[in-house]
Amino acid sequence: MSATHVFTVTGMHCASCGILIDETLEEEVVGVQRAETSVRRGRTVVTADDTVDPAVIAAAITTAGYQAALSSKT
């Protein structure tokens, strides 16, 4: 099964920031199926296996150079 997590992300300034976050999550976090970041909205929507801890996703965003906080899980 999969789960969708929405993160509020700060520190993004351009489209390249969003691309970096998406690539980091999809390539480096095992179980992430898809990441979609909107710089304008300041959020990242992540679809991942339901076994992936949202804290791991937030940590990966932080490691990429941004601040992330879980907004909701759907």
MODELLER restraints for C-alpha pairs under 7 A, 6 or more apart:
rsr = mdl.restraints
at = mdl.atoms
rsr.add(forms.Gaussian(group=physical.xy_distance, feature=features.Distance(at['CA:1:A'], at['CA:49:A']), mean=5.96, stdev=0.5))
rsr.add(forms.Gaussian(group=physical.xy_distance, feature=features.Distance(at['CA:1:A'], at['CA:50:A']), mean=5.84, stdev=0.5))
rsr.add(forms.Gaussian(group=physical.xy_distance, feature=features.Distance(at['CA:2:A'], at['CA:47:A']), mean=6.59, stdev=0.5))
rsr.add(forms.Gaussian(group=physical.xy_distance, feature=features.Distance(at['CA:2:A'], at['CA:48:A']), mean=5.36, stdev=0.5))
rsr.add(forms.Gaussian(group=physical.xy_distance, feature=features.Distance(at['CA:2:A'], at['CA:49:A']), mean=4.27, stdev=0.5))
rsr.add(forms.Gaussian(group=physical.xy_distance, feature=features.Distance(at['CA:2:A'], at['CA:50:A']), mean=4.73, stdev=0.5))
rsr.add(forms.Gaussian(group=physical.xy_distance, feature=features.Distance(at['CA:3:A'], at['CA:47:A']), mean=5.68, stdev=0.5))
rsr.add(forms.Gaussian(group=physical.xy_distance, feature=features.Distance(at['CA:3:A'], at['CA:48:A']), mean=5.55, stdev=0.5))
rsr.add(forms.Gaussian(group=physical.xy_distance, feature=features.Distance(at['CA:3:A'], at['CA:49:A']), mean=6.10, stdev=0.5))
rsr.add(forms.Gaussian(group=physical.xy_distance, feature=features.Distance(at['CA:3:A'], at['CA:50:A']), mean=5.06, stdev=0.5))
rsr.add(forms.Gaussian(group=physical.xy_distance, feature=features.Distance(at['CA:3:A'], at['CA:74:A']), mean=6.43, stdev=0.5))
rsr.add(forms.Gaussian(group=physical.xy_distance, feature=features.Distance(at['CA:4:A'], at['CA:45:A']), mean=6.86, stdev=0.5))
rsr.add(forms.Gaussian(group=physical.xy_distance, feature=features.Distance(at['CA:4:A'], at['CA:46:A']), mean=5.52, stdev=0.5))
rsr.add(forms.Gaussian(group=physical.xy_distance, feature=features.Distance(at['CA:4:A'], at['CA:47:A']), mean=4.44, stdev=0.5))
rsr.add(forms.Gaussian(group=physical.xy_distance, feature=features.Distance(at['CA:4:A'], at['CA:48:A']), mean=6.47, stdev=0.5))
rsr.add(forms.Gaussian(group=physical.xy_distance, feature=features.Distance(at['CA:4:A'], at['CA:73:A']), mean=5.68, stdev=0.5))
rsr.add(forms.Gaussian(group=physical.xy_distance, feature=features.Distance(at['CA:4:A'], at['CA:74:A']), mean=5.17, stdev=0.5))
rsr.add(forms.Gaussian(group=physical.xy_distance, feature=features.Distance(at['CA:5:A'], at['CA:45:A']), mean=5.80, stdev=0.5))
rsr.add(forms.Gaussian(group=physical.xy_distance, feature=features.Distance(at['CA:5:A'], at['CA:46:A']), mean=5.18, stdev=0.5))
rsr.add(forms.Gaussian(group=physical.xy_distance, feature=features.Distance(at['CA:5:A'], at['CA:47:A']), mean=6.50, stdev=0.5))
rsr.add(forms.Gaussian(group=physical.xy_distance, feature=features.Distance(at['CA:5:A'], at['CA:72:A']), mean=5.85, stdev=0.5))
rsr.add(forms.Gaussian(group=physical.xy_distance, feature=features.Distance(at['CA:5:A'], at['CA:73:A']), mean=4.43, stdev=0.5))
rsr.add(forms.Gaussian(group=physical.xy_distance, feature=features.Distance(at['CA:5:A'], at['CA:74:A']), mean=6.33, stdev=0.5))
rsr.add(forms.Gaussian(group=physical.xy_distance, feature=features.Distance(at['CA:6:A'], at['CA:43:A']), mean=6.88, stdev=0.5))
rsr.add(forms.Gaussian(group=physical.xy_distance, feature=features.Distance(at['CA:6:A'], at['CA:44:A']), mean=5.81, stdev=0.5))
rsr.add(forms.Gaussian(group=physical.xy_distance, feature=features.Distance(at['CA:6:A'], at['CA:45:A']), mean=4.56, stdev=0.5))
rsr.add(forms.Gaussian(group=physical.xy_distance, feature=features.Distance(at['CA:6:A'], at['CA:46:A']), mean=6.35, stdev=0.5))
rsr.add(forms.Gaussian(group=physical.xy_distance, feature=features.Distance(at['CA:6:A'], at['CA:70:A']), mean=6.05, stdev=0.5))
rsr.add(forms.Gaussian(group=physical.xy_distance, feature=features.Distance(at['CA:6:A'], at['CA:71:A']), mean=5.32, stdev=0.5))
rsr.add(forms.Gaussian(group=physical.xy_distance, feature=features.Distance(at['CA:6:A'], at['CA:72:A']), mean=5.19, stdev=0.5))
rsr.add(forms.Gaussian(group=physical.xy_distance, feature=features.Distance(at['CA:6:A'], at['CA:73:A']), mean=6.24, stdev=0.5))
rsr.add(forms.Gaussian(group=physical.xy_distance, feature=features.Distance(at['CA:7:A'], at['CA:43:A']), mean=5.43, stdev=0.5))
rsr.add(forms.Gaussian(group=physical.xy_distance, feature=features.Distance(at['CA:7:A'], at['CA:44:A']), mean=5.19, stdev=0.5))
rsr.add(forms.Gaussian(group=physical.xy_distance, feature=features.Distance(at['CA:7:A'], at['CA:45:A']), mean=6.43, stdev=0.5))
rsr.add(forms.Gaussian(group=physical.xy_distance, feature=features.Distance(at['CA:7:A'], at['CA:68:A']), mean=6.04, stdev=0.5))
rsr.add(forms.Gaussian(group=physical.xy_distance, feature=features.Distance(at['CA:7:A'], at['CA:69:A']), mean=5.32, stdev=0.5))
rsr.add(forms.Gaussian(group=physical.xy_distance, feature=features.Distance(at['CA:7:A'], at['CA:70:A']), mean=4.39, stdev=0.5))
rsr.add(forms.Gaussian(group=physical.xy_distance, feature=features.Distance(at['CA:7:A'], at['CA:71:A']), mean=5.02, stdev=0.5))
rsr.add(forms.Gaussian(group=physical.xy_distance, feature=features.Distance(at['CA:8:A'], at['CA:42:A']), mean=5.88, stdev=0.5))
rsr.add(forms.Gaussian(group=physical.xy_distance, feature=features.Distance(at['CA:8:A'], at['CA:43:A']), mean=4.49, stdev=0.5))
rsr.add(forms.Gaussian(group=physical.xy_distance, feature=features.Distance(at['CA:8:A'], at['CA:44:A']), mean=6.61, stdev=0.5))
rsr.add(forms.Gaussian(group=physical.xy_distance, feature=features.Distance(at['CA:8:A'], at['CA:68:A']), mean=5.59, stdev=0.5))
rsr.add(forms.Gaussian(group=physical.xy_distance, feature=features.Distance(at['CA:8:A'], at['CA:69:A']), mean=5.27, stdev=0.5))
rsr.add(forms.Gaussian(group=physical.xy_distance, feature=features.Distance(at['CA:8:A'], at['CA:70:A']), mean=6.37, stdev=0.5))
rsr.add(forms.Gaussian(group=physical.xy_distance, feature=features.Distance(at['CA:8:A'], at['CA:71:A']), mean=6.02, stdev=0.5))
rsr.add(forms.Gaussian(group=physical.xy_distance, feature=features.Distance(at['CA:9:A'], at['CA:42:A']), mean=5.22, stdev=0.5))
rsr.add(forms.Gaussian(group=physical.xy_distance, feature=features.Distance(at['CA:9:A'], at['CA:43:A']), mean=5.10, stdev=0.5))
rsr.add(forms.Gaussian(group=physical.xy_distance, feature=features.Distance(at['CA:9:A'], at['CA:44:A']), mean=6.77, stdev=0.5))
rsr.add(forms.Gaussian(group=physical.xy_distance, feature=features.Distance(at['CA:9:A'], at['CA:66:A']), mean=6.69, stdev=0.5))
rsr.add(forms.Gaussian(group=physical.xy_distance, feature=features.Distance(at['CA:9:A'], at['CA:67:A']), mean=5.52, stdev=0.5))
rsr.add(forms.Gaussian(group=physical.xy_distance, feature=features.Distance(at['CA:9:A'], at['CA:68:A']), mean=4.50, stdev=0.5))
rsr.add(forms.Gaussian(group=physical.xy_distance, feature=features.Distance(at['CA:9:A'], at['CA:69:A']), mean=6.65, stdev=0.5))
rsr.add(forms.Gaussian(group=physical.xy_distance, feature=features.Distance(at['CA:10:A'], at['CA:42:A']), mean=6.26, stdev=0.5))
rsr.add(forms.Gaussian(group=physical.xy_distance, feature=features.Distance(at['CA:10:A'], at['CA:66:A']), mean=6.01, stdev=0.5))
rsr.add(forms.Gaussian(group=physical.xy_distance, feature=features.Distance(at['CA:10:A'], at['CA:67:A']), mean=5.20, stdev=0.5))
rsr.add(forms.Gaussian(group=physical.xy_distance, feature=features.Distance(at['CA:10:A'], at['CA:68:A']), mean=6.59, stdev=0.5))
rsr.add(forms.Gaussian(group=physical.xy_distance, feature=features.Distance(at['CA:11:A'], at['CA:66:A']), mean=5.25, stdev=0.5))
rsr.add(forms.Gaussian(group=physical.xy_distance, feature=features.Distance(at['CA:11:A'], at['CA:67:A']), mean=6.49, stdev=0.5))
rsr.add(forms.Gaussian(group=physical.xy_distance, feature=features.Distance(at['CA:12:A'], at['CA:39:A']), mean=6.19, stdev=0.5))
rsr.add(forms.Gaussian(group=physical.xy_distance, feature=features.Distance(at['CA:12:A'], at['CA:66:A']), mean=6.88, stdev=0.5))
rsr.add(forms.Gaussian(group=physical.xy_distance, feature=features.Distance(at['CA:14:A'], at['CA:39:A']), mean=6.59, stdev=0.5))
rsr.add(forms.Gaussian(group=physical.xy_distance, feature=features.Distance(at['CA:15:A'], at['CA:39:A']), mean=6.41, stdev=0.5))
rsr.add(forms.Gaussian(group=physical.xy_distance, feature=features.Distance(at['CA:18:A'], at['CA:37:A']), mean=5.12, stdev=0.5))
rsr.add(forms.Gaussian(group=physical.xy_distance, feature=features.Distance(at['CA:18:A'], at['CA:38:A']), mean=6.45, stdev=0.5))
rsr.add(forms.Gaussian(group=physical.xy_distance, feature=features.Distance(at['CA:18:A'], at['CA:39:A']), mean=5.99, stdev=0.5))
rsr.add(forms.Gaussian(group=physical.xy_distance, feature=features.Distance(at['CA:21:A'], at['CA:61:A']), mean=6.21, stdev=0.5))
rsr.add(forms.Gaussian(group=physical.xy_distance, feature=features.Distance(at['CA:21:A'], at['CA:64:A']), mean=6.67, stdev=0.5))
rsr.add(forms.Gaussian(group=physical.xy_distance, feature=features.Distance(at['CA:22:A'], at['CA:35:A']), mean=5.06, stdev=0.5))
rsr.add(forms.Gaussian(group=physical.xy_distance, feature=features.Distance(at['CA:22:A'], at['CA:36:A']), mean=6.12, stdev=0.5))
rsr.add(forms.Gaussian(group=physical.xy_distance, feature=features.Distance(at['CA:22:A'], at['CA:37:A']), mean=6.43, stdev=0.5))
rsr.add(forms.Gaussian(group=physical.xy_distance, feature=features.Distance(at['CA:25:A'], at['CA:32:A']), mean=6.55, stdev=0.5))
rsr.add(forms.Gaussian(group=physical.xy_distance, feature=features.Distance(at['CA:25:A'], at['CA:35:A']), mean=6.65, stdev=0.5))
rsr.add(forms.Gaussian(group=physical.xy_distance, feature=features.Distance(at['CA:25:A'], at['CA:60:A']), mean=6.72, stdev=0.5))
rsr.add(forms.Gaussian(group=physical.xy_distance, feature=features.Distance(at['CA:26:A'], at['CA:32:A']), mean=5.57, stdev=0.5))
rsr.add(forms.Gaussian(group=physical.xy_distance, feature=features.Distance(at['CA:26:A'], at['CA:33:A']), mean=6.41, stdev=0.5))
rsr.add(forms.Gaussian(group=physical.xy_distance, feature=features.Distance(at['CA:26:A'], at['CA:34:A']), mean=6.11, stdev=0.5))
rsr.add(forms.Gaussian(group=physical.xy_distance, feature=features.Distance(at['CA:26:A'], at['CA:35:A']), mean=6.49, stdev=0.5))
rsr.add(forms.Gaussian(group=physical.xy_distance, feature=features.Distance(at['CA:31:A'], at['CA:48:A']), mean=5.44, stdev=0.5))
rsr.add(forms.Gaussian(group=physical.xy_distance, feature=features.Distance(at['CA:31:A'], at['CA:49:A']), mean=5.16, stdev=0.5))
rsr.add(forms.Gaussian(group=physical.xy_distance, feature=features.Distance(at['CA:31:A'], at['CA:52:A']), mean=6.27, stdev=0.5))
rsr.add(forms.Gaussian(group=physical.xy_distance, feature=features.Distance(at['CA:32:A'], at['CA:47:A']), mean=6.15, stdev=0.5))
rsr.add(forms.Gaussian(group=physical.xy_distance, feature=features.Distance(at['CA:32:A'], at['CA:48:A']), mean=4.13, stdev=0.5))
rsr.add(forms.Gaussian(group=physical.xy_distance, feature=features.Distance(at['CA:32:A'], at['CA:49:A']), mean=6.44, stdev=0.5))
rsr.add(forms.Gaussian(group=physical.xy_distance, feature=features.Distance(at['CA:33:A'], at['CA:47:A']), mean=5.57, stdev=0.5))
rsr.add(forms.Gaussian(group=physical.xy_distance, feature=features.Distance(at['CA:33:A'], at['CA:48:A']), mean=5.08, stdev=0.5))
rsr.add(forms.Gaussian(group=physical.xy_distance, feature=features.Distance(at['CA:34:A'], at['CA:46:A']), mean=5.78, stdev=0.5))
rsr.add(forms.Gaussian(group=physical.xy_distance, feature=features.Distance(at['CA:34:A'], at['CA:47:A']), mean=5.16, stdev=0.5))
rsr.add(forms.Gaussian(group=physical.xy_distance, feature=features.Distance(at['CA:34:A'], at['CA:48:A']), mean=6.88, stdev=0.5))
rsr.add(forms.Gaussian(group=physical.xy_distance, feature=features.Distance(at['CA:35:A'], at['CA:44:A']), mean=6.71, stdev=0.5))
rsr.add(forms.Gaussian(group=physical.xy_distance, feature=features.Distance(at['CA:35:A'], at['CA:45:A']), mean=5.74, stdev=0.5))
rsr.add(forms.Gaussian(group=physical.xy_distance, feature=features.Distance(at['CA:35:A'], at['CA:46:A']), mean=4.45, stdev=0.5))
rsr.add(forms.Gaussian(group=physical.xy_distance, feature=features.Distance(at['CA:35:A'], at['CA:47:A']), mean=6.41, stdev=0.5))
rsr.add(forms.Gaussian(group=physical.xy_distance, feature=features.Distance(at['CA:36:A'], at['CA:44:A']), mean=5.53, stdev=0.5))
rsr.add(forms.Gaussian(group=physical.xy_distance, feature=features.Distance(at['CA:36:A'], at['CA:45:A']), mean=5.23, stdev=0.5))
rsr.add(forms.Gaussian(group=physical.xy_distance, feature=features.Distance(at['CA:36:A'], at['CA:46:A']), mean=6.49, stdev=0.5))
rsr.add(forms.Gaussian(group=physical.xy_distance, feature=features.Distance(at['CA:37:A'], at['CA:43:A']), mean=5.81, stdev=0.5))
rsr.add(forms.Gaussian(group=physical.xy_distance, feature=features.Distance(at['CA:37:A'], at['CA:44:A']), mean=4.13, stdev=0.5))
rsr.add(forms.Gaussian(group=physical.xy_distance, feature=features.Distance(at['CA:37:A'], at['CA:45:A']), mean=6.34, stdev=0.5))
rsr.add(forms.Gaussian(group=physical.xy_distance, feature=features.Distance(at['CA:38:A'], at['CA:44:A']), mean=6.28, stdev=0.5))
rsr.add(forms.Gaussian(group=physical.xy_distance, feature=features.Distance(at['CA:58:A'], at['CA:68:A']), mean=5.44, stdev=0.5))
rsr.add(forms.Gaussian(group=physical.xy_distance, feature=features.Distance(at['CA:58:A'], at['CA:69:A']), mean=6.62, stdev=0.5))
rsr.add(forms.Gaussian(group=physical.xy_distance, feature=features.Distance(at['CA:61:A'], at['CA:67:A']), mean=6.81, stdev=0.5))
rsr.add(forms.Gaussian(group=physical.xy_distance, feature=features.Distance(at['CA:61:A'], at['CA:68:A']), mean=6.35, stdev=0.5))
rsr.add(forms.Gaussian(group=physical.xy_distance, feature=features.Distance(at['CA:62:A'], at['CA:68:A']), mean=6.45, stdev=0.5))
